[in-house]
Structures are given as structure tokens and as C-alpha cells.
């Protein structure tokens, strides 16, 4: 009999989905949330091995190129919503090398950057103060404690700030519904454990108190989907951006 779990996003009771094998030896299954539409892995006894084993994120050779694309999008946000003011930026889940912060510091001297990553720095603590921009790039699919993530966002975002996230959305139903062959699952590595849907992003918007949220179609050769959560006056980004957007 399958063990019962609750959704780590909205706390609803999960429904067992297809079986899988993580890192070629941990037998488990995925679980769907009937309320927020997310897909999740639980148990997670393989997680330490996934981050510090031989197929860890350290060997992700595309991370430098992706972060340059992220900076281009960030630069667009800064010129749209924060033109002419000093900016405090938090790279939440910055990774071992804090690549994005390095790129920002190299190109923009009016941005004060801070990094936070509890996976690669166990002694890391969330920086003091509030931030104009919080970047969560390829973080959401790794989240084990979503409640702590929500609380960090609520307590650290400026009242007119913007939270920028990127992940690949799970399609729970319809003609393009994802199945166990979805490449983003990456069970051979085991780091992706929480797969968000549009419905779960709407839930996030309400929980963190964002005024507006949107998916932004930013042109790139890499399959990154950007989501912006706007607080207070920062909603002018959604009104001013020349990129195609879809409200969440």
C-alpha cells in the first residue's frame, strides 16, 4: 500500500501517480496534487547523494550560458521598474559559485548583491533587510520546504519589489499533458522533486501577497520560463514590458 503524503505547496492530500527509480536504485513514485496541479516526489532518501554524488549540479556545464540569459532579463526589469535607483538584489538559491551575482557586479555598479543557498552552504543564513529584486532561478523544482520559501519571500521582498522565478511548468492534463517521459523529471539525477503548474503559481501569488503575477515570454535559445511576482508599484513592469506576457 502506498504511503500517504500531503502537498508541500498547498497541503492537500496527494494522489499516487506513476512509479519511477531515482539514480537507478531508489524505487519510488511521483504524486499529483488534485488541488494545485503540482507533481512531487517524497521520501527523498536519495537527496544528499543527488547533490554530492557523481552526477551533481557541479557538472551542469550550461549554467554559465543560462545565467547570462537571466542577466539580460534582469537588466530589462531594472530598466523598466527600477531605473535610476540603487537596487538591493537577493539571488535565492545562488548555487555554489554565485554566477548571477558575479555577472551583475561586473555590469552594473548600482546593484548591491547578496546570495543565499542552504544546499551548498549549510551555514548560510538569509541576509538581513529587504530587497528590491529576489531572483529564484531554477530553484523551485528543488524545494523541499516550500513553506520556508514562502516565508522568506514574504519577509524579504520590498513593498514595491519584484520576485523573478524560473522553472519548467508541469502540465497535469490536456493534449500536452506531461507523462513519465517528460525530460525535466531527470530521475537519473534526483534533484528535481517539486514540479509546479500554473495553478500552483497562482496559489503562490496569494500566499506571498503579490499584487500581480505573470509568465513572461523572454526570447532565448534555452527553454527557460520566467515568472514575475510584482508587489506594490512594481506592477508597472507588467504594463511597460514589451515582451509577451500571460497573467497568472
N, C-alpha and C positions, 0 to 999 in steps of 0.2 A: 504494500500500500504506500502511495506517495505521501511524503511529509507535507504538511500544510504550511504555507508561508503567506505573509501579508505584503502588499506592495510597499516598497521602500519610498515611493513617491507620494501616494495618496492614502496608503494604509488599507485599501480594500483587500479582500481575500482573493488570492491568485488562483488561476486555473492552470493545471499541468498542460504543457504543450509537448513538442517533440523531444525525444531523447538525444543525447549527444555524449561525446567523450572529449574532455578537456586535456590538452597537452598529451594526447594519445594514451592516457592511463587513468584519468579521473572520470568515472562514469556518473552522469547526472542528467538533468533535463532542464529545458527552458520553461518559464512560467509566463503566462499572459495575464494582464490586468484587464478585467472586463469594464472597469470604471474609467481609467485614464488612458487605456490603449497601449500601455508600455509592454515591453518584453524584458525579462530579467533572469539572471542566474542567481541561485542561492546555495548555501553550504560553504562554498568558496575556500575549501581546504587547500586548494592549489595556488592561492593568490600570491603568497610570498615567493614561491617558485617562479610564478609568471613574471614578476618584476626583477628578480635577481638571478634567474636561470639563463640558459644559453640563448634563448630567443627573446630576451628582454627588450624594452624600449630603447636601450642603449644602441641597438643595431638598426634603428629606424633612420635610414640614410636620407629619406625625403624630408626630414623635419626642417632642415635649413631652408629649402626651397619653399615649403609651405609657410614658414614664418615670414618670409619676405612678402608673400602674397597677403598675409594677415596684416603686416605693417602698412601695405598700400591701402587696405580697407580702413585701418585705424587712422591713417593720415587723412582720409576722406572725412571721417567722423570729426576729427579735431578741427578741420577747416570749416565744417558745416555747423557744428554746435558749440565749439569752444574757441572760436577764432579770437586771437588777441589776449587770451588769459592764460595764466600759469595753470598747469594741469598736474594733479596727482593721479598716478596710474598704478593699479594693482594687477599684476599678472598672476592670477589664481591658478595654481597647478602649472607652475612655470617650467617644470622639468629640471633635470639635473644641471643643465647648462644655462638656463635662463636666456635662451636665444633671443626671444622677442624683446626683452628689456635691453639687451646689447644693441640690437638694431635701432630701437627708439633713441637711446642715448647717443648713438652715432649721428643720427639725422635731425634730432630736434632737442635743442637745449632748454626749451621752456617746459619740458615734461620731467617731473620727479617720479622715478620708477621704483616700485617695491615688488618683491617676489614672495610667493608662498607656495610651498609644495610639501605636504606631510608625507608623501610616499618616498621621496628621495632625500628628505632631511627630517628625520624623526624628531629632532629638537626644534624644528621650525614652529614659530607661533605667528598667528595672524597679526600683521603690522598695526600699529596704533593709528587712530584718526580715520577720517572718511576720505573717499576717493571719487574724483570726477568720472573716472572710467575704470571698470573692472573687466578684465579680459579673462574668459574661461574657454580657452581654445583647445579642443579635443580633450576635454576634461569630463564632460557629463556622462559619457559612456563608461568611465572608470569609477564612478561614485559608488561607494559602499554605504556611506551615511549621508543620505540626501537631506535629512532634517538639519544636520550641522551645516551643510552647504547653504540651505535656505537662510539659516540664522546668520551666517557670515555675510551673505549678500545684504540682508536687511540692516545689519548693524554697521556695515562698512560703506555702503553707497551714499554719496552726497544726495541731498534732496532734489537736485537738478542733474543727477548723474545718469550715465548710460552703462548698462551691463551688456557685454558682447559675448555670445556663446557660439560655438560651432560644434556640430556633430552630424551624423547621418541619421535622418529620421526613419523610424520603423513604420512600415505600412501594414497595419493589422488586418486590413480587409480590402476588397475591391479587386479590379483586374490586375493591379500592380502589387498585390499583397506579397509580402516577403515570406519566404519559406526557409527551411533549414539549409538551403544552398546559398543564402544571402552572404556575400563576401565579407560584409562588415562584422559578422559574428566572430570571425577569427578564433575558433576554438583551439586551434593548434598553438596559440599563444596564451589565451586565457585572461587577458587584461580587460576586455570589454564585457561588462556584467550588467549594465543598465542601458536599455535602448528606448529612447524617448519617441513619442508620437506627437503630432500637432496638439492633440487633446491634452497630453501631459504637460506640454509647454504652456497651454492656457491655464492649467492648474498652477504651474509655477508662477505665472504672471500675477495671479490673485494672491498667492501666498507671500510673495516678496513685496507686494504692494506697488508694482509698476503701473504707471498710468496708461501706457500703450506698449504693445509689443508687435514685432513684425519680422517676417522672414525676408531677407534681402538677397536678391539675385545678383551677386557680385561676380563679374566675368573673370573666370580663371580657367586654366587647363587642369586644375586639380579639383576633385569633387569635394569642395568644402561648402557646406550650407551655413550661412551666417544668420544669427537671430539676435535682434537688439531689443532690450527691455529698457524703456525710457521712463524716467522719473521727472516729475515737475516740468520745468521749461524745456528740458532736453527733448521733449516730443517734437520740437521743431525739426529735428533730424529727419523724422518720417515725412514731414511736409516739404522739406527742402531737397532731400536727396534726389538725384536724377536717375538712380538705379531703380529697377522694377522691384516693387515690394508687395508682400502679401500679409495683411494684418492677421495676427494670431488672436 
